């Protein structure tokens, strides 16, 4: 019976490629279904053999822990170098786009609340 190992919805291409390489390197027999364009089906990595499932699950957990630490270090490095940040960073980088987004959010909020405030 097929064993669903991992959902591929919102998984970056580079991460999926690394997982494929990990499975091939460790000779895990898997197959893949792509996620649908409209987000209805999730897609994912599947296994036929239940025995491979535990080994693949362990490999995947180790990989995800390693990736978490790598991505967290990358984020911290970008913060330290001023290439990433919060609202102030975005406003300094793209003030017009940020102001347009704020105006759109306020407009949508007002339109949504208009029936309730009785204007």
C-alpha positions in Angstrom: 0.0 0.0 0.0 1.4 3.5 -0.8 2.8 5.5 2.0 2.6 9.3 1.8 5.9 10.6 3.1 5.8 14.3 2.5 3.4 17.0 1.2 4.8 19.1 -1.6 2.5 22.1 -1.3 4.5 25.3 -0.7 7.8 23.4 -0.9 10.5 25.4 -2.7 12.0 23.7 -5.8 15.5 23.7 -4.3 14.3 21.9 -1.2 12.4 19.3 -3.3 15.6 18.8 -5.4 17.6 18.2 -2.3 15.1 15.7 -1.0 15.1 13.8 -4.3 18.9 13.7 -4.2 18.8 12.5 -0.6 16.5 9.6 -1.5 18.5 8.6 -4.6 21.7 8.8 -2.6 20.3 6.5 0.1 18.6 4.2 -2.5 15.0 4.9 -1.3 12.6 3.8 -3.9 10.0 6.7 -4.1 7.6 8.3 -6.6 6.3 11.8 -6.8 3.0 13.4 -7.5 3.1 17.2 -8.3 0.8 19.6 -6.5 -2.1 21.0 -8.7 -2.0 24.5 -10.0 -5.0 25.6 -8.0 -3.9 24.0 -4.8 -6.6 21.4 -4.7 -4.3 18.3 -4.6 -1.2 18.5 -2.4 1.2 16.3 -4.3 4.0 14.7 -2.5 6.6 12.0 -2.1 5.2 8.5 -1.9 6.7 5.1 -1.1 5.5 1.6 -2.1 7.4 -0.3 0.5 6.3 0.1 4.1 9.8 -1.1 5.2 11.5 1.8 3.4 9.0 4.2 5.0 10.7 4.2 8.4 14.2 4.6 7.0 13.0 7.4 4.6 11.1 9.1 7.4 14.3 9.1 9.5 16.3 10.5 6.6 13.7 13.2 6.0 13.6 14.2 9.7 17.4 14.5 9.8 17.4 16.5 6.6 14.7 18.9 7.8 16.6 19.6 11.1 19.8 20.3 9.1 17.9 22.5 6.7 16.2 24.4 9.6 19.6 25.3 11.1 21.0 26.3 7.7 18.1 28.5 6.8 18.0 30.1 10.3 21.7 30.9 10.0 21.2 32.3 6.5 18.4 34.5 7.8 20.5 35.7 10.7 23.4 36.5 8.4 21.0 38.5 6.1 19.7 40.4 9.1 23.2 41.3 10.2 24.2 42.4 6.7 21.0 44.5 6.3 19.5 42.5 3.5 16.4 41.4 5.4 14.1 42.9 8.0 10.7 43.9 9.0 8.4 46.8 8.1 11.0 49.5 8.3 13.4 47.6 6.0 10.6 47.1 3.4 9.6 50.7 3.6 13.2 51.9 3.1 13.6 49.5 0.1 10.3 50.1 -1.6 8.4 53.0 -0.1 5.9 53.4 -3.0 5.0 49.7 -3.0 4.7 49.6 0.8 2.5 52.7 0.9 0.3 51.3 -1.9 -0.1 48.1 0.1 -1.0 50.0 3.3 -3.6 52.1 1.3 -5.1 48.9 -0.2 -5.3 47.2 3.2 -7.1 50.3 4.7 -9.5 50.6 1.7 -10.4 46.9 1.9 -10.9 47.1 5.6 -13.2 50.2 5.2 -15.2 48.6 2.4 -15.6 45.5 4.5 -16.8 47.4 7.6 -18.9 50.0 5.7 -22.2 48.0 6.2 -21.6 47.7 9.9 -20.7 51.3 10.7 -23.7 52.8 8.9 -22.2 55.3 6.5 
